[in-house]
């Protein structure tokens, strides 16, 4: 029996150190990718950003001027899809968590919602085109685009609401019901207010998602070049992500419009970043508040 | 006494209305709960109604026809044969089962080579009659004519082009949906292109994603985890078109220089961008799975003298294997359906992929690039919807298999 325990221990420790350092370096590498992408776009885009860039119409085959109509278009689409998806999604979430009984129906709806969430965005584009644009004769319009985007975020809103409601302690429900409140009174006056911060956090993230989607609006509302602001919900609009795609790949003069592309990418990323940071701040703020209570 | 009775009846009525309201609200909530199911059904109906229309339709637009002499034994032509004939790859009738003569191609513009301009007439009013004469006089002719120029007592024979079947659609190796005279609707190169790009992406993303998940879930101190989590969320939040733009201006030139290629828009560029985009999905889901390993199992392993690393790869990883599988499958699903980034960096050449350093074209990119130009209700339009159906089915299979994996896991635990 002459086992060198020290040696075995050392080799085990070396192996562990090697593995852990590999993981550490790879993880930091992945974080590095994010900063690489962000840094690259900020570095190139910041030179272009100015007040004029944000508030002017595009000019000269989109090689000069600003991106105002694209910004307005994206905001319009975000607002439109929110008006459609948030009320319905929150109601569906309430039904799933508070009302639906365990069983086939609930399971079925869950599977369907998951499937809807997994459908690629281009398929939403096809669907939106064939239902809203062609069948219902909305044409290429803000209405068709907003509805398509609304359907796209619906599963996210439902899931967020469900998660938020799940986090509310059951003692709230039991307490309210014991005081003689009805189910809807309990849900609307006790459960929803305490779940509200979490719901809002999730919704802000879905706004970020909507503002970046391109494929669903390709054939439902996006205009290639339209230097005016929309007047009604039946108008076409420019949108930031589609604008970026167009000037990056098929503009009349790609080298001259490259700075505009960097600027557009920066504005787009800024919107997503702001939404993410806002959601994080809210999460932290409300998280603390709940704890101190 | 009467007052009391009145109060009671009002009370009853209030109770009744309140109950009615409750029911109403419950019904309303239930309806919105069922909305997603309704939408999925609608998507299936609309997608397949447009997409399945392609099967059974001829591969030529109805506005034009192919015509042969009445002595020609050829009864029908496949889309591939028509293309090869008009590309001059097939020059003799016997190559496609006819007589031993060369094929004489004829288009409407060639008419004045056979008849004089006086015969055609100043206002082209005699074109149908002249066509009749030309087709009847040349036995080896194959004429491609507009359908409205065919005269009533036509002496030639109209050759129907073969109808598009699921076999030729899925197995065809050529995708030229706007080719004249016959569109080539073979989606095999697109399907293979999609799978190639996605699988290479997962091969890159899985080891990286797992390492990060292990680091975040098991190794990293709390402080670093609190920074890493939002970083991963942000990575997931960046719009795909921004990834595509980044790929176009950074990755594509990089690949071009690294491999000394003529064009940097290759399958590999697409895979790299897709790998970055699939990372957040893989990391979050596999980290969740690892986090679910019971503490007792880990502590038992450590108590037996195993190092932390041994515990991770002999206890934590095997325990969360199904979660990791689900993560990989969902990552593939994300990659298969991704449109804009792939459209911008893979070069979009619809050829059978032979290597990852070639341009390829994926299904979503094809839809995004071509739907804008396809006239509504036409053959091309239907073909693109059929591609959408294929994409839908692939993602459906992926979702259901993930569902069954996570369900099996739940079953095991109880």
Contacts between the chains, C-beta under 8 A, distances in Angstrom:
chain1	res1	chain2	res2	distance
A	12	B	307	5.0
A	12	B	309	8.0
A	12	B	310	7.3
A	13	B	307	6.9
A	15	B	307	7.6
A	15	B	309	6.3
A	16	B	307	4.8
A	16	B	308	6.2
A	16	B	309	3.8
A	16	B	310	7.7
A	19	B	309	4.9
A	19	B	312	8.0
A	19	B	313	8.0
A	20	B	215	7.9
A	20	B	219	5.6
A	20	B	308	8.0
A	20	B	309	6.7
A	22	B	211	6.7
A	23	B	211	4.5
A	23	B	212	7.4
A	23	B	214	5.4
A	23	B	215	4.1
A	23	B	219	6.2
A	24	B	215	5.9
A	24	B	219	7.1
A	24	B	220	7.9
A	26	B	207	8.0
A	26	B	208	5.7
A	26	B	211	4.1
A	26	B	212	6.3
A	26	B	215	7.4
A	27	B	211	6.5
A	27	B	212	4.4
A	27	B	215	4.2
A	27	B	216	6.8
A	27	B	220	7.4
A	27	B	228	6.7
A	29	B	208	7.6
A	30	B	208	6.2
A	30	B	212	5.3
A	30	B	231	8.0
A	30	B	232	7.8
A	30	B	235	7.6
A	30	B	279	6.2
A	30	B	283	7.9
A	31	B	227	7.8
A	31	B	228	6.4
A	31	B	231	4.8
A	33	B	235	7.3
A	33	B	276	5.9
A	34	B	231	5.4
A	34	B	234	5.9
A	34	B	235	5.1
A	37	B	238	6.8
A	37	B	242	7.6
A	37	B	243	7.7
A	37	B	246	5.3
A	40	B	246	6.7
A	40	B	250	6.5
A	41	B	242	7.1
A	41	B	245	8.0
A	41	B	246	7.0
A	88	B	32	4.9
A	88	B	35	5.9
A	89	B	32	7.9
A	91	B	28	6.9
A	91	B	29	5.3
A	91	B	32	3.9
A	91	B	33	7.6
A	92	B	29	7.5
A	92	B	32	4.4
A	92	B	33	4.7
A	92	B	35	6.0
A	92	B	36	6.8
A	94	B	29	5.6
A	95	B	29	3.9
A	95	B	30	5.6
A	95	B	32	6.5
A	95	B	33	3.6
A	96	B	33	5.8
A	99	B	26	5.9
A	99	B	29	5.7
A	99	B	30	6.9
A	99	B	33	7.8
A	100	B	30	7.8
A	100	B	33	6.5
A	108	B	37	6.9
A	109	B	33	5.8
A	109	B	34	6.6
A	109	B	36	6.7
A	109	B	37	5.8
A	111	B	400	7.9
A	111	B	403	6.3
A	112	B	36	5.2
A	112	B	37	4.1
A	112	B	40	5.0
A	113	B	36	4.5
A	113	B	37	7.9
A	114	B	399	6.0
A	114	B	403	6.6
A	115	B	40	5.8
A	115	B	396	6.3
A	115	B	399	5.1
A	115	B	400	7.8
A	116	B	36	5.0
A	116	B	39	6.2
A	116	B	40	5.4
A	118	B	330	7.9
A	118	B	333	6.0
A	118	B	395	5.3
A	118	B	396	7.8
A	118	B	398	6.8
A	118	B	399	4.2
A	119	B	40	8.0
A	119	B	43	6.9
A	119	B	337	7.5
A	119	B	392	6.6
A	119	B	395	5.9
A	120	B	336	7.2
A	120	B	337	2.5
A	120	B	338	7.2
A	120	B	339	6.9
A	120	B	364	6.0
A	120	B	391	5.9
A	120	B	392	8.0
A	120	B	395	5.9
A	121	B	240	8.0
A	121	B	337	7.0
A	121	B	339	6.3
A	122	B	337	7.0
A	122	B	339	4.3
A	122	B	364	4.4
A	122	B	367	5.3
A	122	B	368	5.8
A	122	B	388	7.3
A	122	B	391	7.2
A	123	B	43	7.0
A	123	B	47	7.1
A	123	B	337	7.4
A	123	B	388	5.4
A	123	B	391	5.9
A	123	B	392	5.4
A	123	B	395	7.8
A	124	B	43	8.0
A	125	B	367	7.6
A	125	B	368	7.6
A	125	B	371	7.8
A	126	B	46	8.0
A	126	B	47	6.3
A	126	B	367	6.7
A	126	B	371	7.4
A	126	B	384	7.6
A	126	B	385	6.2
A	126	B	388	4.4
A	127	B	42	7.3
A	127	B	43	4.8
A	127	B	46	5.6
A	127	B	47	6.5
A	129	B	371	7.3
A	130	B	46	4.6
A	130	B	47	7.5
A	130	B	50	5.7
A	130	B	385	7.3
A	131	B	42	6.7
A	131	B	46	5.4
A	134	B	376	6.3
A	135	B	46	7.5
A	151	B	39	5.7
A	154	B	35	7.3
A	154	B	36	6.3
A	154	B	39	7.3
A	155	B	36	6.4
A	158	B	36	6.9
A	182	B	18	6.6
A	182	B	22	5.6
A	183	B	22	6.4
A	183	B	26	7.7
A	184	B	21	7.3
A	184	B	22	5.4
A	184	B	25	5.0
A	184	B	26	7.6
A	205	B	237	7.3
A	208	B	237	5.3
A	209	B	237	7.4
A	211	B	239	7.5
A	212	B	237	7.7
A	212	B	238	7.5
A	212	B	239	2.6
A	212	B	240	7.1
A	212	B	241	7.0
A	212	B	242	7.2
A	213	B	239	7.1
A	213	B	240	8.0
A	214	B	239	7.2
A	214	B	240	6.8
A	214	B	241	4.7
A	214	B	339	7.4
A	214	B	340	4.7
A	215	B	240	7.9
A	215	B	339	4.2
A	215	B	340	6.0
A	215	B	364	7.2
A	215	B	368	6.0
A	218	B	368	5.8
A	218	B	371	7.4
A	218	B	372	7.1
A	219	B	371	5.6
A	219	B	372	6.5
A	241	B	239	5.5
A	241	B	241	4.4
A	241	B	242	7.9
A	241	B	340	7.5
A	242	B	241	7.8
A	244	B	241	5.3
A	244	B	242	7.1
A	244	B	245	5.9
A	245	B	241	5.2
A	245	B	244	7.2
A	245	B	245	7.9
A	245	B	340	6.2
A	245	B	343	7.9
A	245	B	344	7.0
A	248	B	244	7.5
A	248	B	245	5.0
A	248	B	248	6.0
A	248	B	249	7.9
A	248	B	344	6.7
A	249	B	248	7.4
A	249	B	344	6.0
A	258	B	249	7.9
A	261	B	245	6.5
A	265	B	242	5.3
A	265	B	245	5.4
A	265	B	246	8.0
A	268	B	239	6.0
A	268	B	241	7.6
A	268	B	242	6.0
A	269	B	238	6.6
A	269	B	239	7.7
A	269	B	242	5.9
A	272	B	234	8.0
A	272	B	237	5.0
A	272	B	238	6.5
A	272	B	239	6.5
A	273	B	234	7.1
A	273	B	237	7.8
A	275	B	237	7.7
A	276	B	230	7.2
A	276	B	233	6.4
A	276	B	234	5.7
A	276	B	237	5.4
A	280	B	230	6.0
